[in-house]
């Protein structure tokens, strides 16, 4: 595998990961705005990160159950 193909593959994986995190963040803002507002107001990102991880986990689990 050439370096160019490896770079494109790595970029694609990172882009898909960024899209997934952005989508989960938007979903979290729409479904649980209190957690997001609390995290932003306090400057503590751990509840927000925990909620994002839970959203991504639930989405992946649902996708795997569907398959």
mmCIF file of the N, C-alpha and C atoms, coordinates in Angstrom:
data_MODEL
# 
_entry.id   MODEL 
# 
loop_
_atom_site.group_PDB 
_atom_site.id 
_atom_site.type_symbol 
_atom_site.label_atom_id 
_atom_site.label_alt_id 
_atom_site.label_comp_id 
_atom_site.label_asym_id 
_atom_site.label_entity_id 
_atom_site.label_seq_id 
_atom_site.pdbx_PDB_ins_code 
_atom_site.Cartn_x 
_atom_site.Cartn_y 
_atom_site.Cartn_z 
_atom_site.occupancy 
_atom_site.B_iso_or_equiv 
_atom_site.pdbx_formal_charge 
_atom_site.auth_seq_id 
_atom_site.auth_comp_id 
_atom_site.auth_asym_id 
_atom_site.auth_atom_id 
_atom_site.pdbx_PDB_model_num 
ATOM 1   N N  . UNK A 1 1  ? 0.851   -1.171 0.000  1.00 0.00 ? 1  UNK A N  1 
ATOM 2   C CA . UNK A 1 1  ? 0.000   0.000  0.000  1.00 0.00 ? 1  UNK A CA 1 
ATOM 3   C C  . UNK A 1 1  ? 0.896   1.232  0.000  1.00 0.00 ? 1  UNK A C  1 
ATOM 4   N N  . UNK A 1 2  ? 0.627   2.110  -0.918 1.00 0.00 ? 2  UNK A N  1 
ATOM 5   C CA . UNK A 1 2  ? 1.455   3.301  -1.027 1.00 0.00 ? 2  UNK A CA 1 
ATOM 6   C C  . UNK A 1 2  ? 1.101   4.299  0.078  1.00 0.00 ? 2  UNK A C  1 
ATOM 7   N N  . UNK A 1 3  ? 1.974   5.248  0.238  1.00 0.00 ? 3  UNK A N  1 
ATOM 8   C CA . UNK A 1 3  ? 1.779   6.262  1.275  1.00 0.00 ? 3  UNK A CA 1 
ATOM 9   C C  . UNK A 1 3  ? 0.547   7.126  0.977  1.00 0.00 ? 3  UNK A C  1 
ATOM 10  N N  . UNK A 1 4  ? 0.278   7.399  -0.287 1.00 0.00 ? 4  UNK A N  1 
ATOM 11  C CA . UNK A 1 4  ? -0.883  8.212  -0.653 1.00 0.00 ? 4  UNK A CA 1 
ATOM 12  C C  . UNK A 1 4  ? -2.176  7.489  -0.310 1.00 0.00 ? 4  UNK A C  1 
ATOM 13  N N  . UNK A 1 5  ? -2.257  6.194  -0.605 1.00 0.00 ? 5  UNK A N  1 
ATOM 14  C CA . UNK A 1 5  ? -3.454  5.422  -0.288 1.00 0.00 ? 5  UNK A CA 1 
ATOM 15  C C  . UNK A 1 5  ? -3.649  5.314  1.216  1.00 0.00 ? 5  UNK A C  1 
ATOM 16  N N  . UNK A 1 6  ? -2.557  5.145  1.944  1.00 0.00 ? 6  UNK A N  1 
ATOM 17  C CA . UNK A 1 6  ? -2.625  5.078  3.400  1.00 0.00 ? 6  UNK A CA 1 
ATOM 18  C C  . UNK A 1 6  ? -3.108  6.405  3.969  1.00 0.00 ? 6  UNK A C  1 
ATOM 19  N N  . UNK A 1 7  ? -2.619  7.510  3.419  1.00 0.00 ? 7  UNK A N  1 
ATOM 20  C CA . UNK A 1 7  ? -3.040  8.833  3.882  1.00 0.00 ? 7  UNK A CA 1 
ATOM 21  C C  . UNK A 1 7  ? -4.519  9.077  3.620  1.00 0.00 ? 7  UNK A C  1 
ATOM 22  N N  . UNK A 1 8  ? -4.997  8.675  2.453  1.00 0.00 ? 8  UNK A N  1 
ATOM 23  C CA . UNK A 1 8  ? -6.412  8.846  2.127  1.00 0.00 ? 8  UNK A CA 1 
ATOM 24  C C  . UNK A 1 8  ? -7.272  7.973  3.031  1.00 0.00 ? 8  UNK A C  1 
ATOM 25  N N  . UNK A 1 9  ? -6.834  6.752  3.291  1.00 0.00 ? 9  UNK A N  1 
ATOM 26  C CA . UNK A 1 9  ? -7.588  5.857  4.169  1.00 0.00 ? 9  UNK A CA 1 
ATOM 27  C C  . UNK A 1 9  ? -7.648  6.408  5.592  1.00 0.00 ? 9  UNK A C  1 
ATOM 28  N N  . UNK A 1 10 ? -6.531  6.890  6.078  1.00 0.00 ? 10 UNK A N  1 
ATOM 29  C CA . UNK A 1 10 ? -6.489  7.454  7.423  1.00 0.00 ? 10 UNK A CA 1 
ATOM 30  C C  . UNK A 1 10 ? -7.372  8.694  7.513  1.00 0.00 ? 10 UNK A C  1 
ATOM 31  N N  . UNK A 1 11 ? -7.324  9.542  6.492  1.00 0.00 ? 11 UNK A N  1 
ATOM 32  C CA . UNK A 1 11 ? -8.170  10.726 6.470  1.00 0.00 ? 11 UNK A CA 1 
ATOM 33  C C  . UNK A 1 11 ? -9.644  10.339 6.455  1.00 0.00 ? 11 UNK A C  1 
ATOM 34  N N  . UNK A 1 12 ? -9.987  9.317  5.698  1.00 0.00 ? 12 UNK A N  1 
ATOM 35  C CA . UNK A 1 12 ? -11.379 8.867  5.624  1.00 0.00 ? 12 UNK A CA 1 
ATOM 36  C C  . UNK A 1 12 ? -11.873 8.368  6.970  1.00 0.00 ? 12 UNK A C  1 
ATOM 37  N N  . UNK A 1 13 ? -11.066 7.606  7.658  1.00 0.00 ? 13 UNK A N  1 
ATOM 38  C CA . UNK A 1 13 ? -11.449 7.093  8.975  1.00 0.00 ? 13 UNK A CA 1 
ATOM 39  C C  . UNK A 1 13 ? -11.621 8.244  9.960  1.00 0.00 ? 13 UNK A C  1 
ATOM 40  N N  . UNK A 1 14 ? -10.712 9.182  9.949  1.00 0.00 ? 14 UNK A N  1 
ATOM 41  C CA . UNK A 1 14 ? -10.817 10.331 10.850 1.00 0.00 ? 14 UNK A CA 1 
ATOM 42  C C  . UNK A 1 14 ? -12.026 11.195 10.512 1.00 0.00 ? 14 UNK A C  1 
ATOM 43  N N  . UNK A 1 15 ? -12.324 11.341 9.236  1.00 0.00 ? 15 UNK A N  1 
ATOM 44  C CA . UNK A 1 15 ? -13.499 12.125 8.835  1.00 0.00 ? 15 UNK A CA 1 
ATOM 45  C C  . UNK A 1 15 ? -14.786 11.443 9.289  1.00 0.00 ? 15 UNK A C  1 
ATOM 46  N N  . UNK A 1 16 ? -14.872 10.133 9.135  1.00 0.00 ? 16 UNK A N  1 
ATOM 47  C CA . UNK A 1 16 ? -16.056 9.404  9.592  1.00 0.00 ? 16 UNK A CA 1 
ATOM 48  C C  . UNK A 1 16 ? -16.206 9.489  11.107 1.00 0.00 ? 16 UNK A C  1 
ATOM 49  N N  . UNK A 1 17 ? -15.100 9.417  11.822 1.00 0.00 ? 17 UNK A N  1 
ATOM 50  C CA . UNK A 1 17 ? -15.143 9.552  13.276 1.00 0.00 ? 17 UNK A CA 1 
ATOM 51  C C  . UNK A 1 17 ? -15.613 10.948 13.678 1.00 0.00 ? 17 UNK A C  1 
ATOM 52  N N  . UNK A 1 18 ? -15.125 11.969 12.987 1.00 0.00 ? 18 UNK A N  1 
ATOM 53  C CA . UNK A 1 18 ? -15.542 13.344 13.283 1.00 0.00 ? 18 UNK A CA 1 
ATOM 54  C C  . UNK A 1 18 ? -17.027 13.536 12.998 1.00 0.00 ? 18 UNK A C  1 
ATOM 55  N N  . UNK A 1 19 ? -17.516 12.954 11.917 1.00 0.00 ? 19 UNK A N  1 
ATOM 56  C CA . UNK A 1 19 ? -18.937 13.064 11.588 1.00 0.00 ? 19 UNK A CA 1 
ATOM 57  C C  . UNK A 1 19 ? -19.782 12.369 12.650 1.00 0.00 ? 19 UNK A C  1 
ATOM 58  N N  . UNK A 1 20 ? -19.340 11.203 13.122 1.00 0.00 ? 20 UNK A N  1 
ATOM 59  C CA . UNK A 1 20 ? -20.082 10.475 14.150 1.00 0.00 ? 20 UNK A CA 1 
ATOM 60  C C  . UNK A 1 20 ? -20.143 11.272 15.455 1.00 0.00 ? 20 UNK A C  1 
ATOM 61  N N  . UNK A 1 21 ? -19.026 11.850 15.860 1.00 0.00 ? 21 UNK A N  1 
ATOM 62  C CA . UNK A 1 21 ? -19.001 12.636 17.100 1.00 0.00 ? 21 UNK A CA 1 
ATOM 63  C C  . UNK A 1 21 ? -19.838 13.905 16.950 1.00 0.00 ? 21 UNK A C  1 
ATOM 64  N N  . UNK A 1 22 ? -19.777 14.551 15.790 1.00 0.00 ? 22 UNK A N  1 
ATOM 65  C CA . UNK A 1 22 ? -20.579 15.752 15.571 1.00 0.00 ? 22 UNK A CA 1 
ATOM 66  C C  . UNK A 1 22 ? -22.071 15.422 15.588 1.00 0.00 ? 22 UNK A C  1 
ATOM 67  N N  . UNK A 1 23 ? -22.431 14.329 14.954 1.00 0.00 ? 23 UNK A N  1 
ATOM 68  C CA . UNK A 1 23 ? -23.835 13.911 14.958 1.00 0.00 ? 23 UNK A CA 1 
ATOM 69  C C  . UNK A 1 23 ? -24.320 13.567 16.349 1.00 0.00 ? 23 UNK A C  1 
ATOM 70  N N  . UNK A 1 24 ? -23.488 12.869 17.118 1.00 0.00 ? 24 UNK A N  1 
ATOM 71  C CA . UNK A 1 24 ? -23.855 12.527 18.486 1.00 0.00 ? 24 UNK A CA 1 
ATOM 72  C C  . UNK A 1 24 ? -23.980 13.774 19.352 1.00 0.00 ? 24 UNK A C  1 
ATOM 73  N N  . UNK A 1 25 ? -23.123 14.755 19.119 1.00 0.00 ? 25 UNK A N  1 
ATOM 74  C CA . UNK A 1 25 ? -23.203 16.003 19.878 1.00 0.00 ? 25 UNK A CA 1 
ATOM 75  C C  . UNK A 1 25 ? -24.495 16.749 19.569 1.00 0.00 ? 25 UNK A C  1 
ATOM 76  N N  . UNK A 1 26 ? -24.847 16.815 18.301 1.00 0.00 ? 26 UNK A N  1 
ATOM 77  C CA . UNK A 1 26 ? -26.109 17.478 17.925 1.00 0.00 ? 26 UNK A CA 1 
ATOM 78  C C  . UNK A 1 26 ? -27.286 16.727 18.526 1.00 0.00 ? 26 UNK A C  1 
ATOM 79  N N  . UNK A 1 27 ? -27.251 15.401 18.454 1.00 0.00 ? 27 UNK A N  1 
ATOM 80  C CA . UNK A 1 27 ? -28.328 14.589 19.037 1.00 0.00 ? 27 UNK A CA 1 
ATOM 81  C C  . UNK A 1 27 ? -28.436 14.847 20.537 1.00 0.00 ? 27 UNK A C  1 
ATOM 82  N N  . UNK A 1 28 ? -27.299 14.929 21.205 1.00 0.00 ? 28 UNK A N  1 
ATOM 83  C CA . UNK A 1 28 ? -27.300 15.165 22.645 1.00 0.00 ? 28 UNK A CA 1 
ATOM 84  C C  . UNK A 1 28 ? -27.825 16.555 22.982 1.00 0.00 ? 28 UNK A C  1 
ATOM 85  N N  . UNK A 1 29 ? -27.492 17.545 22.193 1.00 0.00 ? 29 UNK A N  1 
ATOM 86  C CA . UNK A 1 29 ? -27.998 18.903 22.432 1.00 0.00 ? 29 UNK A CA 1 
ATOM 87  C C  . UNK A 1 29 ? -29.516 18.928 22.285 1.00 0.00 ? 29 UNK A C  1 
ATOM 88  N N  . UNK A 1 30 ? -30.035 18.176 21.325 1.00 0.00 ? 30 UNK A N  1 
ATOM 89  C CA . UNK A 1 30 ? -31.479 18.164 21.099 1.00 0.00 ? 30 UNK A CA 1 
ATOM 90  C C  . UNK A 1 30 ? -32.229 17.327 22.131 1.00 0.00 ? 30 UNK A C  1 
ATOM 91  N N  . UNK A 1 31 ? -31.637 16.222 22.587 1.00 0.00 ? 31 UNK A N  1 
ATOM 92  C CA . UNK A 1 31 ? -32.356 15.318 23.479 1.00 0.00 ? 31 UNK A CA 1 
ATOM 93  C C  . UNK A 1 31 ? -32.068 15.543 24.960 1.00 0.00 ? 31 UNK A C  1 
ATOM 94  N N  . UNK A 1 32 ? -30.910 16.088 25.287 1.00 0.00 ? 32 UNK A N  1 
ATOM 95  C CA . UNK A 1 32 ? -30.552 16.295 26.695 1.00 0.00 ? 32 UNK A CA 1 
ATOM 96  C C  . UNK A 1 32 ? -29.855 17.647 26.869 1.00 0.00 ? 32 UNK A C  1 
ATOM 97  N N  . UNK A 1 33 ? -30.578 18.735 26.643 1.00 0.00 ? 33 UNK A N  1 
ATOM 98  C CA . UNK A 1 33 ? -29.929 20.045 26.705 1.00 0.00 ? 33 UNK A CA 1 
ATOM 99  C C  . UNK A 1 33 ? -29.469 20.446 28.100 1.00 0.00 ? 33 UNK A C  1 
ATOM 100 N N  . UNK A 1 34 ? -30.068 19.876 29.141 1.00 0.00 ? 34 UNK A N  1 
ATOM 101 C CA . UNK A 1 34 ? -29.677 20.238 30.509 1.00 0.00 ? 34 UNK A CA 1 
ATOM 102 C C  . UNK A 1 34 ? -28.242 19.785 30.790 1.00 0.00 ? 34 UNK A C  1 
ATOM 103 N N  . UNK A 1 35 ? -27.900 18.569 30.378 1.00 0.00 ? 35 UNK A N  1 
ATOM 104 C CA . UNK A 1 35 ? -26.536 18.070 30.585 1.00 0.00 ? 35 UNK A CA 1 
ATOM 105 C C  . UNK A 1 35 ? -25.531 18.925 29.834 1.00 0.00 ? 35 UNK A C  1 
ATOM 106 N N  . UNK A 1 36 ? -25.855 19.272 28.613 1.00 0.00 ? 36 UNK A N  1 
ATOM 107 C CA . UNK A 1 36 ? -24.947 20.089 27.810 1.00 0.00 ? 36 UNK A CA 1 
ATOM 108 C C  . UNK A 1 36 ? -24.795 21.476 28.423 1.00 0.00 ? 36 UNK A C  1 
ATOM 109 N N  . UNK A 1 37 ? -25.901 22.094 28.811 1.00 0.00 ? 37 UNK A N  1 
ATOM 110 C CA . UNK A 1 37 ? -25.837 23.432 29.399 1.00 0.00 ? 37 UNK A CA 1 
ATOM 111 C C  . UNK A 1 37 ? -25.077 23.420 30.723 1.00 0.00 ? 37 UNK A C  1 
ATOM 112 N N  . UNK A 1 38 ? -25.305 22.406 31.542 1.00 0.00 ? 38 UNK A N  1 
ATOM 113 C CA . UNK A 1 38 ? -24.580 22.280 32.805 1.00 0.00 ? 38 UNK A CA 1 
ATOM 114 C C  . UNK A 1 38 ? -23.080 22.142 32.574 1.00 0.00 ? 38 UNK A C  1 
ATOM 115 N N  . UNK A 1 39 ? -22.705 21.304 31.620 1.00 0.00 ? 39 UNK A N  1 
ATOM 116 C CA . UNK A 1 39 ? -21.285 21.088 31.336 1.00 0.00 ? 39 UNK A CA 1 
ATOM 117 C C  . UNK A 1 39 ? -20.621 22.356 30.830 1.00 0.00 ? 39 UNK A C  1 
ATOM 118 N N  . UNK A 1 40 ? -21.318 23.079 29.977 1.00 0.00 ? 40 UNK A N  1 
ATOM 119 C CA . UNK A 1 40 ? -20.753 24.323 29.442 1.00 0.00 ? 40 UNK A CA 1 
ATOM 120 C C  . UNK A 1 40 ? -20.662 25.386 30.533 1.00 0.00 ? 40 UNK A C  1 
ATOM 121 N N  . UNK A 1 41 ? -21.676 25.476 31.367 1.00 0.00 ? 41 UNK A N  1 
ATOM 122 C CA . UNK A 1 41 ? -21.682 26.494 32.420 1.00 0.00 ? 41 UNK A CA 1 
ATOM 123 C C  . UNK A 1 41 ? -20.597 26.242 33.463 1.00 0.00 ? 41 UNK A C  1 
ATOM 124 N N  . UNK A 1 42 ? -20.418 24.980 33.835 1.00 0.00 ? 42 UNK A N  1 
ATOM 125 C CA . UNK A 1 42 ? -19.427 24.651 34.859 1.00 0.00 ? 42 UNK A CA 1 
ATOM 126 C C  . UNK A 1 42 ? -18.022 24.496 34.294 1.00 0.00 ? 42 UNK A C  1 
ATOM 127 N N  . UNK A 1 43 ? -17.913 24.290 32.996 1.00 0.00 ? 43 UNK A N  1 
ATOM 128 C CA . UNK A 1 43 ? -16.604 24.073 32.396 1.00 0.00 ? 43 UNK A CA 1 
ATOM 129 C C  . UNK A 1 43 ? -16.088 22.665 32.605 1.00 0.00 ? 43 UNK A C  1 
ATOM 130 N N  . UNK A 1 44 ? -16.948 21.779 33.061 1.00 0.00 ? 44 UNK A N  1 
ATOM 131 C CA . UNK A 1 44 ? -16.575 20.391 33.305 1.00 0.00 ? 44 UNK A CA 1 
ATOM 132 C C  . UNK A 1 44 ? -17.096 19.545 32.148 1.00 0.00 ? 44 UNK A C  1 
ATOM 133 N N  . UNK A 1 45 ? -16.193 18.932 31.416 1.00 0.00 ? 45 UNK A N  1 
ATOM 134 C CA . UNK A 1 45 ? -16.605 18.201 30.221 1.00 0.00 ? 45 UNK A CA 1 
ATOM 135 C C  . UNK A 1 45 ? -16.861 16.720 30.489 1.00 0.00 ? 45 UNK A C  1 
ATOM 136 N N  . UNK A 1 46 ? -16.585 16.235 31.692 1.00 0.00 ? 46 UNK A N  1 
ATOM 137 C CA . UNK A 1 46 ? -16.755 14.802 31.945 1.00 0.00 ? 46 UNK A CA 1 
ATOM 138 C C  . UNK A 1 46 ? -18.211 14.341 31.822 1.00 0.00 ? 46 UNK A C  1 
ATOM 139 N N  . UNK A 1 47 ? -19.218 15.081 32.309 1.00 0.00 ? 47 UNK A N  1 
ATOM 140 C CA . UNK A 1 47 ? -20.594 14.623 32.068 1.00 0.00 ? 47 UNK A CA 1 
ATOM 141 C C  . UNK A 1 47 ? -20.960 14.639 30.583 1.00 0.00 ? 47 UNK A C  1 
ATOM 142 N N  . UNK A 1 48 ? -20.461 15.622 29.872 1.00 0.00 ? 48 UNK A N  1 
ATOM 143 C CA . UNK A 1 48 ? -20.725 15.699 28.444 1.00 0.00 ? 48 UNK A CA 1 
ATOM 144 C C  . UNK A 1 48 ? -20.039 14.554 27.705 1.00 0.00 ? 48 UNK A C  1 
ATOM 145 N N  . UNK A 1 49 ? -18.809 14.257 28.061 1.00 0.00 ? 49 UNK A N  1 
ATOM 146 C CA . UNK A 1 49 ? -18.091 13.147 27.433 1.00 0.00 ? 49 UNK A CA 1 
ATOM 147 C C  . UNK A 1 49 ? -18.764 11.822 27.756 1.00 0.00 ? 49 UNK A C  1 
ATOM 148 N N  . UNK A 1 50 ? -19.224 11.669 28.984 1.00 0.00 ? 50 UNK A N  1 
ATOM 149 C CA . UNK A 1 50 ? -19.909 10.442 29.380 1.00 0.00 ? 50 UNK A CA 1 
ATOM 150 C C  . UNK A 1 50 ? -21.206 10.276 28.598 1.00 0.00 ? 50 UNK A C  1 
ATOM 151 N N  . UNK A 1 51 ? -21.954 11.361 28.450 1.00 0.00 ? 51 UNK A N  1 
ATOM 152 C CA . UNK A 1 51 ? -23.206 11.309 27.701 1.00 0.00 ? 51 UNK A CA 1 
ATOM 153 C C  . UNK A 1 51 ? -22.953 11.040 26.216 1.00 0.00 ? 51 UNK A C  1 
ATOM 154 N N  . UNK A 1 52 ? -21.903 11.655 25.659 1.00 0.00 ? 52 UNK A N  1 
ATOM 155 C CA . UNK A 1 52 ? -21.553 11.389 24.265 1.00 0.00 ? 52 UNK A CA 1 
ATOM 156 C C  . UNK A 1 52 ? -21.161 9.930  24.061 1.00 0.00 ? 52 UNK A C  1 
ATOM 157 N N  . UNK A 1 53 ? -20.381 9.400  24.973 1.00 0.00 ? 53 UNK A N  1 
ATOM 158 C CA . UNK A 1 53 ? -19.986 7.994  24.870 1.00 0.00 ? 53 UNK A CA 1 
ATOM 159 C C  . UNK A 1 53 ? -21.207 7.080  24.951 1.00 0.00 ? 53 UNK A C  1 
ATOM 160 N N  . UNK A 1 54 ? -22.146 7.416  25.802 1.00 0.00 ? 54 UNK A N  1 
ATOM 161 C CA . UNK A 1 54 ? -23.365 6.605  25.930 1.00 0.00 ? 54 UNK A CA 1 
ATOM 162 C C  . UNK A 1 54 ? -24.191 6.661  24.647 1.00 0.00 ? 54 UNK A C  1 
ATOM 163 N N  . UNK A 1 55 ? -24.302 7.836  24.041 1.00 0.00 ? 55 UNK A N  1 
ATOM 164 C CA . UNK A 1 55 ? -25.051 7.975  22.786 1.00 0.00 ? 55 UNK A CA 1 
ATOM 165 C C  . UNK A 1 55 ? -24.390 7.161  21.681 1.00 0.00 ? 55 UNK A C  1 
ATOM 166 N N  . UNK A 1 56 ? -23.069 7.261  21.571 1.00 0.00 ? 56 UNK A N  1 
ATOM 167 C CA . UNK A 1 56 ? -22.358 6.499  20.548 1.00 0.00 ? 56 UNK A CA 1 
ATOM 168 C C  . UNK A 1 56 ? -22.465 4.993  20.798 1.00 0.00 ? 56 UNK A C  1 
ATOM 169 N N  . UNK A 1 57 ? -22.381 4.584  22.048 1.00 0.00 ? 57 UNK A N  1 
ATOM 170 C CA . UNK A 1 57 ? -22.508 3.175  22.390 1.00 0.00 ? 57 UNK A CA 1 
ATOM 171 C C  . UNK A 1 57 ? -23.901 2.647  22.042 1.00 0.00 ? 57 UNK A C  1 
ATOM 172 N N  . UNK A 1 58 ? -24.932 3.401  22.394 1.00 0.00 ? 58 UNK A N  1 
ATOM 173 C CA . UNK A 1 58 ? -26.298 2.980  22.077 1.00 0.00 ? 58 UNK A CA 1 
ATOM 174 C C  . UNK A 1 58 ? -26.523 2.887  20.574 1.00 0.00 ? 58 UNK A C  1 
ATOM 175 N N  . UNK A 1 59 ? -25.971 3.836  19.831 1.00 0.00 ? 59 UNK A N  1 
ATOM 176 C CA . UNK A 1 59 ? -26.120 3.806  18.373 1.00 0.00 ? 59 UNK A CA 1 
ATOM 177 C C  . UNK A 1 59 ? -25.404 2.597  17.776 1.00 0.00 ? 59 UNK A C  1 
ATOM 178 N N  . UNK A 1 60 ? -24.216 2.311  18.257 1.00 0.00 ? 60 UNK A N  1 
ATOM 179 C CA . UNK A 1 60 ? -23.478 1.161  17.750 1.00 0.00 ? 60 UNK A CA 1 
ATOM 180 C C  . UNK A 1 60 ? -24.157 -0.142 18.108 1.00 0.00 ? 60 UNK A C  1 
ATOM 181 N N  . UNK A 1 61 ? -24.678 -0.235 19.330 1.00 0.00 ? 61 UNK A N  1 
ATOM 182 C CA . UNK A 1 61 ? -25.376 -1.439 19.756 1.00 0.00 ? 61 UNK A CA 1 
ATOM 183 C C  . UNK A 1 61 ? -26.655 -1.659 18.935 1.00 0.00 ? 61 UNK A C  1 
ATOM 184 N N  . UNK A 1 62 ? -27.383 -0.593 18.670 1.00 0.00 ? 62 UNK A N  1 
ATOM 185 C CA . UNK A 1 62 ? -28.578 -0.692 17.846 1.00 0.00 ? 62 UNK A CA 1 
ATOM 186 C C  . UNK A 1 62 ? -28.233 -1.112 16.420 1.00 0.00 ? 62 UNK A C  1 
ATOM 187 N N  . UNK A 1 63 ? -27.161 -0.573 15.907 1.00 0.00 ? 63 UNK A N  1 
ATOM 188 C CA . UNK A 1 63 ? -26.734 -0.936 14.554 1.00 0.00 ? 63 UNK A CA 1 
ATOM 189 C C  . UNK A 1 63 ? -26.334 -2.406 14.483 1.00 0.00 ? 63 UNK A C  1 
ATOM 190 N N  . UNK A 1 64 ? -25.619 -2.867 15.473 1.00 0.00 ? 64 UNK A N  1 
ATOM 191 C CA . UNK A 1 64 ? -25.206 -4.272 15.486 1.00 0.00 ? 64 UNK A CA 1 
ATOM 192 C C  . UNK A 1 64 ? -26.384 -5.222 15.704 1.00 0.00 ? 64 UNK A C  1 
ATOM 193 N N  . UNK A 1 65 ? -27.361 -4.809 16.471 1.00 0.00 ? 65 UNK A N  1 
ATOM 194 C CA . UNK A 1 65 ? -28.571 -5.630 16.640 1.00 0.00 ? 65 UNK A CA 1 
ATOM 195 C C  . UNK A 1 65 ? -29.346 -5.720 15.345 1.00 0.00 ? 65 UNK A C  1 
ATOM 196 N N  . UNK A 1 66 ? -29.334 -4.626 14.578 1.00 0.00 ? 66 UNK A N  1 
ATOM 197 C CA . UNK A 1 66 ? -30.042 -4.603 13.305 1.00 0.00 ? 66 UNK A CA 1 
ATOM 198 C C  . UNK A 1 66 ? -29.387 -5.554 12.307 1.00 0.00 ? 66 UNK A C  1 
ATOM 199 N N  . UNK A 1 67 ? -28.058 -5.614 12.333 1.00 0.00 ? 67 UNK A N  1 
ATOM 200 C CA . UNK A 1 67 ? -27.350 -6.485 11.408 1.00 0.00 ? 67 UNK A CA 1 
ATOM 201 C C  . UNK A 1 67 ? -27.440 -7.916 11.879 1.00 0.00 ? 67 UNK A C  1 
# 
